[in-house]
Amino acid sequence: MKKRLSYRENSEGGVNAMKTNRIWMWLLILGCFLLSAGTGLAKLSEPDNIIYGPVTLNGVPVNTGEITLTINGNAAPLARYALGSNAGTANVYILRVPLDSYAPKDPEAAEQGEVASIFLSGQLVATAAIGKRGTVMKIPLSSCSPLIDYHPDLDGDGYAGGTAIASCTPPAGYKTLQEYNSSELDCNDNDASVHSGKAFYRDADGDGYGNQAVTVFACNAPVGYVSNSNDCNDNDASVHSGKAFYRDADGDGYGDQSVTVSACNAPAGYVSNNTDCDDNNASIYPGAVEVCDNKDNDCDGSMDNECVGDAGKMCRNSHYLKAKDWLIKAYTMRESTGLYSVFLEVLDPAGAHPVAPIPGMNTNPLLISSEGVASDITMIFDEAESAAYMLYTTASGQAVKRVSVGQ
C-alpha cells in the first residue's frame, strides 16, 4: 500500500522566504513525521511548510525548469513536491512540519526505523532514517556522486551497524566503516557484547580452551572454536591454563585438595592429584603402610587397620561378622623376635575367661612365623557360634586381638 505525506504549499510562493548561501534541507523526522512508535508520517496541514529555491546537482546549479522533490519510504513514495519553475532566486529548500500539524495514527504512513530517500528531479541526493519524535536532521540537497554510506553504532561497541545512510556528508552519530574498529558489520547492534569483531579461538584438542594464534571473528563461535585463548598446548587436552594442581607441602607426591592453582604445568610444590589426607606428614598418603599410631596412615578413612608391629603388638579394629561369614582381612606381623604361634580361643559372653573352643581351633597354631618374615592370618568362620574370639601369640603371651562373631 502506498504510504503518503499530504501537504499544503506555501501560499505566498516562498520565493524570497529565505536567503542564505547554504544549501540544506531540514527534515524533522518523527518529531516531524511520527507522533510515537507506530504513528504514521504526519500530514501537513499548515501553510509555510515548504520554502524552496535552486539546488546543485553534481555541482551544476539548477536554476530553471521544474524541480521535483520526492521523499520515498523504503520503496513507496511518501511525498512529492513540485517546486515550480520560478525557483530561481532563493538558495535553499526547507521542509518543515509544525509540531501542531500531527495527524492521528495512520497505518498507511511511514514508521520509525524506515529509511526515507530524498530525490531531486529523479536523482538521489540523500537518505535519512526516520527516527524518534523531536529528531531534527539537516540534509544537504546538493548531490554528490557517488553517495557515501554512513553507518550508526547503536550499542556503542565501536562496530558499525548494518543500516547505512547514503549521503554526501555524515548524519549525526554516523561514520564510515573505515572509522570503526572493524570493516565488518555488527551482526547485533543492540548488544555491545556481540559484534562481528568478537574473537574466537581454535580449540583443536576439545578441552574448552583456545589457541590464541588461530583466531576468527564472528558473532557466534564457529564449530571447533571457543571464546577464550588460555590453551598452552592445543594438541593435548590435559594441558591448559585451567588445569588444577594441588599443594604438596610434605613432598610425598600427593596434594591437598583445599590448596589449588590453575596452570598449564605444575608449579614447584604442586602435583596433579589431591588425595593426601595429611599434607603435613610425608608418611601419610594413599597406599602407605598402616602402623599403630592412632593415625590414618593410608588415607582409607580408618586408623590402625592392618598396622605393623611385632606379634605381641599386633592390632586391628574389631570385626563383627555374621555366623556364616567366612573371611576376615589379613593381619600382617613383622619384626617378631624368635618363633611364635597364634591361637584362637573362644571367650565367655563377658569376655573374661576361655570357654569351650570350636573343635580344632585351639589345639594347633593358626600360624607359625619367624623373625623378619611377613605373615598373613586369614581366619575363617564357617557356621561359627555367636561369641567373642580372642587371638593371642606366644611371643608376648598376651591376647592381642578380639573378634566378635554375630548371628
C-alpha positions in Angstrom: 0.0 0.0 0.0 1.4 3.4 -0.9 2.4 5.5 2.1 1.8 9.2 1.9 2.6 12.6 3.2 -0.1 15.2 2.4 1.0 18.8 2.4 -0.1 22.4 1.7 2.3 24.5 -0.4 3.4 28.0 0.8 0.5 30.3 -0.1 3.0 33.2 -0.7 5.1 31.3 -3.2 8.1 31.2 -0.9 10.5 32.6 -3.5 12.1 35.1 -1.2 11.2 33.4 2.1 14.8 32.6 3.0 18.0 33.9 1.6 21.2 32.2 2.5 24.3 30.8 0.9 23.8 27.3 2.5 22.1 24.6 0.5 20.3 22.4 3.1 17.1 20.7 3.7 15.8 20.5 7.3 14.0 17.3 7.8 12.1 16.9 11.1 12.0 13.2 11.4 9.4 11.6 13.8 9.3 14.9 15.6 8.0 16.0 12.2 6.9 12.7 10.9 6.0 10.5 13.9 3.9 11.0 16.9 5.2 7.9 18.7 6.4 4.4 17.8 3.9 3.1 15.3 2.5 6.6 14.5 2.4 7.4 10.8 4.1 10.1 8.8 2.5 13.4 9.7 0.1 15.0 7.3 0.9 18.6 6.6 -2.0 20.9 7.4 -0.4 24.3 7.9 0.9 26.9 5.4 4.5 27.9 5.1 5.6 24.3 5.1 7.9 24.5 2.1 10.4 27.2 1.3 12.1 26.4 -1.9 14.9 27.6 -4.1 17.6 26.3 -6.5 20.0 23.5 -5.8 23.0 22.0 -7.4 23.2 18.5 -8.9 26.7 17.1 -9.1 28.0 20.7 -8.8 25.8 22.1 -11.6 23.3 24.8 -10.4 19.7 24.1 -11.3 18.0 27.5 -11.6 15.3 27.0 -14.2 12.7 24.5 -15.0 10.6 22.4 -12.7 12.3 20.7 -9.8 10.6 17.8 -8.1 11.4 16.9 -4.5 10.4 13.3 -3.8 10.6 11.6 -0.4 10.4 7.8 -0.6 9.9 5.5 2.4 11.5 2.1 1.5 10.1 1.5 -2.0 6.9 3.6 -2.0 6.9 7.4 -2.4 5.8 9.2 0.8 5.5 12.6 -0.7 6.2 14.6 -3.9 6.7 18.3 -4.2 6.6 20.3 -7.5 8.8 23.2 -6.5 7.9 25.3 -9.5 9.7 26.8 -12.5 10.2 30.2 -10.8 12.5 28.9 -8.1 15.5 30.9 -9.3 16.2 33.5 -6.6 16.1 31.6 -3.3 19.0 29.5 -2.3 17.7 26.7 0.0 14.9 24.2 0.4 13.5 23.6 3.8 10.8 21.1 4.6 9.0 22.0 7.8 6.3 20.2 9.6 5.0 22.2 12.6 4.5 20.2 15.8 0.8 21.2 15.8 0.2 19.6 12.4 0.3 15.9 13.5 -2.4 13.7 12.2 -3.8 10.7 14.1 -2.1 7.4 13.7 -2.1 6.4 10.0 -1.3 2.8 9.2 -0.5 3.8 5.6 2.2 6.2 6.6 5.9 5.7 7.4 7.0 4.5 10.8 10.1 4.8 12.9 13.0 2.8 11.5 12.1 3.2 7.8 14.6 5.0 5.6 13.4 8.0 3.6 15.2 8.6 0.3 15.4 12.2 -1.0 15.3 12.7 -4.7 15.7 15.9 -6.7 14.4 15.7 -10.3 14.8 11.9 -10.1 18.4 11.9 -8.7 19.0 10.5 -5.3 20.7 13.2 -3.1 20.3 11.8 0.4 18.7 9.2 2.6 17.5 9.6 6.2 16.4 7.1 8.7 13.1 8.1 10.3 13.9 8.5 14.0 12.1 9.2 17.2 9.9 12.3 17.8 11.8 15.5 18.0 14.7 14.4 15.9 16.0 17.1 13.5 18.2 16.1 10.6 20.0 18.6 8.3 20.4 17.1 4.9 22.2 18.8 2.0 20.3 18.9 -1.2 23.3 19.4 -3.4 24.2 15.9 -4.7 27.5 14.1 -4.8 28.4 11.2 -6.9 28.7 8.6 -5.6 26.9 8.9 -2.3 28.9 7.7 0.7 27.5 5.1 3.1 27.5 6.1 6.7 26.7 3.6 9.5 25.3 4.1 13.0 26.7 2.3 16.2 23.5 1.9 18.2 25.0 -0.1 21.0 28.2 1.9 21.3 30.6 -1.0 21.0 32.7 0.6 18.3 31.4 -1.6 15.4 29.2 -0.3 12.6 25.5 -1.2 12.5 24.1 -2.7 9.3 21.6 0.0 8.3 23.6 2.7 6.4 22.5 6.1 5.2 23.9 7.2 1.8 24.7 10.8 1.9 27.3 13.4 0.8 28.0 14.2 4.5 27.7 12.1 7.6 24.4 12.4 9.6 24.8 13.0 13.3 26.0 9.8 15.0 27.0 8.1 11.8 30.5 7.2 10.4 32.0 5.3 7.5 33.1 1.7 8.1 36.8 2.8 7.9 36.2 4.9 11.0 35.0 2.0 13.2 37.1 -0.8 14.9 36.4 -3.2 12.0 35.3 -3.0 8.4 32.9 -5.9 9.2 29.3 -5.0 10.1 28.0 -5.6 13.6 25.6 -8.5 13.5 23.8 -7.4 16.6 23.9 -3.6 17.0 21.6 -3.8 20.1 24.1 -5.8 22.2 27.5 -4.3 22.9 28.9 -7.8 23.8 28.1 -9.3 20.4 29.6 -7.9 17.2 31.3 -9.1 14.1 34.7 -8.1 15.6 34.4 -10.6 18.5 37.3 -13.0 18.5 37.0 -16.8 18.8 40.0 -19.2 19.1 40.6 -22.6 17.7 40.2 -25.5 20.2 41.8 -28.4 18.3 42.0 -30.8 21.3 38.5 -30.1 22.5 39.4 -29.2 26.1 37.4 -26.0 26.1 40.5 -23.8 25.9 41.5 -22.0 22.7 44.8 -21.3 20.9 45.3 -17.5 20.6 47.4 -18.0 17.5 44.4 -19.3 15.5 41.6 -16.7 15.6 38.4 -15.9 13.7 36.0 -13.1 14.2 32.3 -13.8 14.3 29.1 -13.1 16.2 28.9 -16.7 17.5 31.6 -19.3 18.0 32.1 -21.5 14.9 32.4 -25.2 15.4 35.8 -26.0 17.0 36.3 -22.5 18.3 35.9 -21.1 21.9 35.8 -17.6 23.3 39.0 -17.9 25.5 42.6 -18.2 24.4 44.0 -19.9 27.5 45.4 -23.1 26.0 49.1 -23.5 26.1 49.1 -26.8 24.2 46.2 -27.2 21.8 47.3 -30.7 20.9 46.9 -32.1 24.4 43.6 -31.8 26.2 45.3 -32.4 29.5 47.4 -29.3 29.2 45.9 -25.9 29.5 45.9 -22.9 31.9 42.7 -24.1 33.5 44.1 -27.4 34.8 44.1 -27.7 38.6 47.2 -28.5 40.6 47.4 -29.1 44.3 49.8 -28.1 47.0 52.1 -30.9 48.2 53.6 -29.4 51.3 55.2 -32.6 52.7 56.7 -33.7 49.4 55.1 -37.2 49.4 53.7 -36.8 45.9 50.1 -36.4 47.0 48.3 -33.0 47.0 46.0 -31.1 49.3 42.6 -30.6 47.6 42.0 -27.4 49.6 45.0 -25.6 48.2 44.9 -25.4 44.4 46.1 -23.3 41.5 45.3 -23.4 37.7 48.2 -23.5 35.3 49.5 -25.2 32.2 52.1 -27.1 34.1 52.5 -27.9 37.8 54.3 -25.1 39.7 57.0 -26.0 42.2 55.5 -27.8 45.2 52.3 -28.7 43.4 51.1 -32.0 42.0 48.1 -33.1 39.8 46.4 -35.3 42.4 44.5 -34.2 45.5 44.3 -37.4 47.6 46.6 -36.6 50.5 44.7 -36.7 53.8 47.5 -35.1 55.8 49.8 -32.8 53.8 52.0 -32.1 56.8 53.2 -35.7 57.2 55.1 -37.3 54.3 54.5 -40.8 55.7 50.7 -40.4 55.4 49.3 -40.8 51.9 47.1 -43.2 50.0 48.6 -46.7 50.0 51.1 -46.0 52.8 51.7 -48.8 55.4 49.4 -48.6 58.3 51.1 -48.5 61.7 49.7 -48.5 65.3 49.9 -44.8 66.0 46.3 -43.7 66.1 46.5 -42.2 62.7 45.1 -43.0 59.3 48.4 -43.6 57.6 47.0 -44.9 54.3 44.1 -42.4 53.9 41.4 -45.0 53.8 39.3 -43.3 56.4 40.2 -45.6 59.3 43.1 -45.7 61.8 45.4 -48.5 62.8 44.0 -51.2 60.5 46.4 -53.8 59.4 49.1 -52.0 61.3 52.8 -53.0 61.5 54.3 -54.3 64.8 55.8 -57.4 66.4 53.5 -60.3 67.2 52.9 -59.1 70.7 51.7 -55.7 69.4 49.6 -56.8 66.5 46.4 -54.6 66.4 43.3 -54.2 64.3 39.9 -52.8 64.9 37.3 -55.4 65.8 35.3 -57.0 63.1 31.7 -58.1 63.6 30.7 -60.9 61.4 27.6 -62.9 60.8 27.8 -66.6 61.7 28.2 -67.7 58.1 30.6 -65.0 57.1 33.9 -66.7 56.4 36.7 -64.2 55.8 38.4 -61.6 58.0 41.0 -59.4 56.3 44.6 -60.4 56.6 46.7 -59.4 59.6 50.4 -58.6 58.8 53.0 -59.1 61.5 56.7 -58.2 61.2 59.8 -57.7 63.3 58.9 -60.5 65.6 61.6 -61.9 67.9 62.1 -65.6 67.5 59.3 -68.1 66.8 55.7 -67.5 67.9 52.4 -69.1 67.4 48.9 -67.5 67.0 45.9 -69.3 68.5 42.2 -68.7 68.5 40.1 -69.2 71.7 36.5 -68.6 72.5 35.6 -66.4 75.4 32.5 -66.3 77.5 29.9 -63.6 76.8 31.7 -61.3 79.3 35.0 -61.8 77.6 36.7 -62.8 80.8 37.5 -66.5 80.6 38.0 -69.0 77.8 35.2 -71.4 77.2 34.9 -74.5 75.1 36.5 -73.7 71.8 35.4 -74.6 68.3 36.8 -78.1 67.7 40.3 -78.0 66.4 40.7 -74.2 66.6 42.8 -74.0 69.7 44.8 -77.3 69.5 47.1 -76.2 66.7 48.5 -72.8 66.0 47.0 -70.9 63.1 50.3 -69.6 62.1 54.0 -70.1 63.0 56.4 -67.3 61.9 60.0 -66.4 62.2 61.8 -63.1 62.6 61.7 -60.8 59.6 59.1 -62.7 57.7 55.8 -61.1 56.9 52.9 -63.4 57.8 49.2 -63.1 56.9 46.5 -64.6 59.0 43.2 -65.4 57.4 40.5 -66.5 59.9 37.6 -68.5 58.6 34.3 -68.6 60.5 32.0 -71.2 58.9 28.9 -71.9 60.9 30.6 -70.4 64.0 28.6 -69.8 67.1 27.9 -66.2 68.2 30.7 -65.5 70.6 33.8 -63.5 71.2 37.0 -64.9 69.9 40.5 -63.9 71.1 43.8 -64.1 69.2 46.9 -64.4 71.2 50.6 -65.0 70.5 53.3 -67.0 72.3 55.8 -64.2 71.5 54.3 -62.0 74.2 51.9 -64.3 76.0 49.2 -61.7 75.7 45.9 -61.7 73.9 46.2 -59.1 71.2 43.0 -59.3 69.2 39.4 -59.8 70.0 36.9 -60.7 67.2 33.2 -60.8 67.7 31.0 -63.1 65.6 27.3 -62.4 65.5 24.2 -64.1 64.1 
